[in-house]
Amino acid sequence: NAKLLTLLAKYNAVGAYGAISAAQQSRNLDRFISDPACLVFVGQPGSLGYGVNGLQHVCHDMLFLEMPQVPRDFHQAVARLWRDGQTHKVHVRVAVAERTLQVRKMDQLLAKDALVGKVQRNFQDLRAAIFGE
C-alpha cells in the first residue's frame, strides 16, 4: 500500500489501510471526497468497507489488487461506490495474476460466495458481479 501511494503520488493519492491511523484515514477520505486534485484513493476493504459514505459522489472506478478473504468484505467495499447518489456506471476490476496464489484465492472467494448463496440469497452473486454472468 505504501509503495502504491509513492508510485501514485503524482495523482495526489491518499489511503486507508492498517498502517495509517484511524484519524489520518478519516482525513485522507475527506480529502479524496473534497479535493478535485486528489485523484486516487488506496484502501483495504477492511479499512474502507463499513461506515464510509460520500465516495459515490466522487468516484466510480475501483480496482482490487488483492481479493478480500470473505465475500461480505468484497460486497461492502463495492457498496461504497454502488449506492444511492451514484450518477455513473460503477466499474469494478479485479487484478489476478496467472499462475499465482491470487488465482486460488479468487476461486476460494467465489466458492465461499456460492456456499453462502445457497443458504442466504446475496444481493448479487459475486461470480455474476465479477464476470458479468
C-alpha positions as YAML, in Angstrom:
chain: A
units: angstrom
residues:
- id: 1
  name: ASN
  ca: [0.00, 0.00, 0.00]
- id: 2
  name: ALA
  ca: [2.77, 2.42, 0.89]
- id: 3
  name: LYS
  ca: [4.54, 1.61, -2.38]
- id: 4
  name: LEU
  ca: [1.33, 2.30, -4.31]
- id: 5
  name: LEU
  ca: [0.96, 5.68, -2.61]
- id: 6
  name: THR
  ca: [4.54, 6.53, -3.60]
- id: 7
  name: LEU
  ca: [4.05, 5.39, -7.19]
- id: 8
  name: LEU
  ca: [0.76, 7.30, -7.47]
- id: 9
  name: ALA
  ca: [1.96, 10.48, -5.75]
- id: 10
  name: LYS
  ca: [1.64, 12.48, -8.98]
- id: 11
  name: TYR
  ca: [-2.13, 11.89, -8.69]
- id: 12
  name: ASN
  ca: [-2.13, 13.16, -5.07]
- id: 13
  name: ALA
  ca: [-3.01, 9.68, -3.83]
- id: 14
  name: VAL
  ca: [-4.17, 9.14, -0.25]
- id: 15
  name: GLY
  ca: [-5.00, 5.93, 1.56]
- id: 16
  name: ALA
  ca: [-6.78, 3.96, 4.26]
- id: 17
  name: TYR
  ca: [-5.14, 0.78, 5.47]
- id: 18
  name: GLY
  ca: [-3.78, -0.76, 8.66]
- id: 19
  name: ALA
  ca: [-0.51, 1.20, 8.84]
- id: 20
  name: ILE
  ca: [-2.37, 4.54, 8.79]
- id: 21
  name: SER
  ca: [-4.04, 5.79, 11.97]
- id: 22
  name: ALA
  ca: [-7.84, 5.98, 12.02]
- id: 23
  name: ALA
  ca: [-7.66, 9.77, 12.35]
- id: 24
  name: GLN
  ca: [-5.39, 10.07, 9.30]
- id: 25
  name: GLN
  ca: [-7.58, 7.66, 7.33]
- id: 26
  name: SER
  ca: [-10.54, 9.92, 8.05]
- id: 27
  name: ARG
  ca: [-8.60, 12.99, 6.90]
- id: 28
  name: ASN
  ca: [-7.49, 11.15, 3.76]
- id: 29
  name: LEU
  ca: [-11.08, 10.15, 2.98]
- id: 30
  name: ASP
  ca: [-12.27, 13.74, 3.48]
- id: 31
  name: ARG
  ca: [-9.51, 14.98, 1.17]
- id: 32
  name: PHE
  ca: [-10.36, 12.46, -1.55]
- id: 33
  name: ILE
  ca: [-14.01, 13.47, -1.40]
- id: 34
  name: SER
  ca: [-13.47, 17.23, -1.30]
- id: 35
  name: ASP
  ca: [-10.22, 17.89, -3.23]
- id: 36
  name: PRO
  ca: [-10.64, 17.56, -7.02]
- id: 37
  name: ALA
  ca: [-6.83, 17.31, -7.39]
- id: 38
  name: CYS
  ca: [-6.78, 14.14, -5.24]
- id: 39
  name: LEU
  ca: [-7.43, 11.51, -7.91]
- id: 40
  name: VAL
  ca: [-6.53, 8.18, -6.26]
- id: 41
  name: PHE
  ca: [-7.58, 6.51, -3.04]
- id: 42
  name: VAL
  ca: [-5.65, 3.39, -1.99]
- id: 43
  name: GLY
  ca: [-7.65, 1.37, 0.51]
- id: 44
  name: GLN
  ca: [-8.08, -2.04, 2.03]
- id: 45
  name: PRO
  ca: [-11.64, -3.39, 2.21]
- id: 46
  name: GLY
  ca: [-11.28, -3.90, 5.97]
- id: 47
  name: SER
  ca: [-10.37, -0.25, 6.43]
- id: 48
  name: LEU
  ca: [-12.81, 1.13, 3.92]
- id: 49
  name: GLY
  ca: [-15.76, -1.25, 3.77]
- id: 50
  name: TYR
  ca: [-18.10, -0.27, 6.59]
- id: 51
  name: GLY
  ca: [-19.50, 3.10, 7.64]
- id: 52
  name: VAL
  ca: [-17.93, 5.04, 4.76]
- id: 53
  name: ASN
  ca: [-20.16, 7.38, 2.80]
- id: 54
  name: GLY
  ca: [-19.51, 10.00, 0.17]
- id: 55
  name: LEU
  ca: [-17.30, 8.07, -2.23]
- id: 56
  name: GLN
  ca: [-20.25, 7.53, -4.57]
- id: 57
  name: HIS
  ca: [-20.27, 11.29, -5.25]
- id: 58
  name: VAL
  ca: [-16.66, 11.47, -6.46]
- id: 59
  name: CYS
  ca: [-15.68, 8.01, -7.70]
- id: 60
  name: HIS
  ca: [-16.99, 5.25, -9.93]
- id: 61
  name: ASP
  ca: [-13.89, 3.12, -10.65]
- id: 62
  name: MET
  ca: [-12.47, 0.51, -8.28]
- id: 63
  name: LEU
  ca: [-9.56, -1.91, -8.71]
- id: 64
  name: PHE
  ca: [-8.92, -4.80, -6.34]
- id: 65
  name: LEU
  ca: [-5.24, -5.72, -6.32]
- id: 66
  name: GLU
  ca: [-5.88, -8.24, -3.53]
- id: 67
  name: MET
  ca: [-9.15, -10.04, -3.03]
- id: 68
  name: PRO
  ca: [-10.80, -9.97, 0.39]
- id: 69
  name: GLN
  ca: [-10.99, -13.36, 2.11]
- id: 70
  name: VAL
  ca: [-14.75, -13.27, 2.61]
- id: 71
  name: PRO
  ca: [-17.44, -12.27, 0.09]
- id: 72
  name: ARG
  ca: [-19.11, -9.89, 2.56]
- id: 73
  name: ASP
  ca: [-16.00, -7.66, 2.53]
- id: 74
  name: PHE
  ca: [-15.99, -7.57, -1.28]
- id: 75
  name: HIS
  ca: [-19.67, -6.63, -1.41]
- id: 76
  name: GLN
  ca: [-19.23, -3.96, 1.28]
- id: 77
  name: ALA
  ca: [-16.27, -2.36, -0.49]
- id: 78
  name: VAL
  ca: [-18.14, -2.22, -3.79]
- id: 79
  name: ALA
  ca: [-21.19, -0.81, -1.99]
- id: 80
  name: ARG
  ca: [-19.14, 2.28, -1.07]
- id: 81
  name: LEU
  ca: [-19.43, 3.31, -4.74]
- id: 82
  name: TRP
  ca: [-22.53, 1.47, -5.95]
- id: 83
  name: ARG
  ca: [-25.16, 3.15, -3.81]
- id: 84
  name: ASP
  ca: [-27.71, 5.95, -3.70]
- id: 85
  name: GLY
  ca: [-26.28, 9.14, -5.11]
- id: 86
  name: GLN
  ca: [-24.03, 7.46, -7.68]
- id: 87
  name: THR
  ca: [-24.58, 9.10, -11.06]
- id: 88
  name: HIS
  ca: [-22.15, 7.00, -13.15]
- id: 89
  name: LYS
  ca: [-21.91, 3.35, -14.04]
- id: 90
  name: VAL
  ca: [-19.59, 1.74, -11.47]
- id: 91
  name: HIS
  ca: [-16.59, -0.17, -12.83]
- id: 92
  name: VAL
  ca: [-15.07, -2.77, -10.52]
- id: 93
  name: ARG
  ca: [-11.98, -4.60, -11.70]
- id: 94
  name: VAL
  ca: [-10.10, -7.46, -10.09]
- id: 95
  name: ALA
  ca: [-6.40, -8.00, -10.82]
- id: 96
  name: VAL
  ca: [-5.48, -11.68, -10.75]
- id: 97
  name: ALA
  ca: [-2.04, -12.75, -11.97]
- id: 98
  name: GLU
  ca: [-2.00, -16.14, -13.70]
- id: 99
  name: ARG
  ca: [-0.02, -18.94, -12.03]
- id: 100
  name: THR
  ca: [-0.02, -17.19, -8.64]
- id: 101
  name: LEU
  ca: [-1.80, -17.72, -5.35]
- id: 102
  name: GLN
  ca: [-4.21, -14.99, -6.43]
- id: 103
  name: VAL
  ca: [-5.94, -17.48, -8.75]
- id: 104
  name: ARG
  ca: [-6.60, -19.88, -5.86]
- id: 105
  name: LYS
  ca: [-7.70, -17.02, -3.59]
- id: 106
  name: MET
  ca: [-10.18, -15.87, -6.24]
- id: 107
  name: ASP
  ca: [-11.50, -19.42, -6.67]
- id: 108
  name: GLN
  ca: [-11.86, -19.78, -2.89]
- id: 109
  name: LEU
  ca: [-13.72, -16.48, -2.62]
- id: 110
  name: LEU
  ca: [-16.13, -17.49, -5.40]
- id: 111
  name: ALA
  ca: [-16.70, -20.89, -3.75]
- id: 112
  name: LYS
  ca: [-17.43, -19.21, -0.40]
- id: 113
  name: ASP
  ca: [-19.88, -16.85, -2.09]
- id: 114
  name: ALA
  ca: [-21.64, -19.76, -3.81]
- id: 115
  name: LEU
  ca: [-21.96, -21.58, -0.48]
- id: 116
  name: VAL
  ca: [-23.34, -18.50, 1.26]
- id: 117
  name: GLY
  ca: [-25.72, -18.00, -1.67]
- id: 118
  name: LYS
  ca: [-27.23, -21.45, -1.09]
- id: 119
  name: VAL
  ca: [-28.06, -20.55, 2.49]
- id: 120
  name: GLN
  ca: [-28.83, -16.85, 2.16]
- id: 121
  name: ARG
  ca: [-29.50, -15.06, -1.10]
- id: 122
  name: ASN
  ca: [-26.95, -12.36, -1.77]
- id: 123
  name: PHE
  ca: [-27.88, -9.01, -3.21]
- id: 124
  name: GLN
  ca: [-25.85, -10.06, -6.21]
- id: 125
  name: ASP
  ca: [-23.93, -13.25, -6.83]
- id: 126
  name: LEU
  ca: [-20.22, -12.49, -6.69]
- id: 127
  name: ARG
  ca: [-19.46, -14.54, -9.81]
- id: 128
  name: ALA
  ca: [-22.06, -12.54, -11.75]
- id: 129
  name: ALA
  ca: [-20.73, -9.27, -10.36]
- id: 130
  name: ILE
  ca: [-17.16, -10.03, -11.40]
- id: 131
  name: PHE
  ca: [-17.66, -11.87, -14.68]
- id: 132
  name: GLY
  ca: [-20.98, -10.41, -15.81]
- id: 133
  name: GLU
  ca: [-22.71, -13.79, -15.81]
...
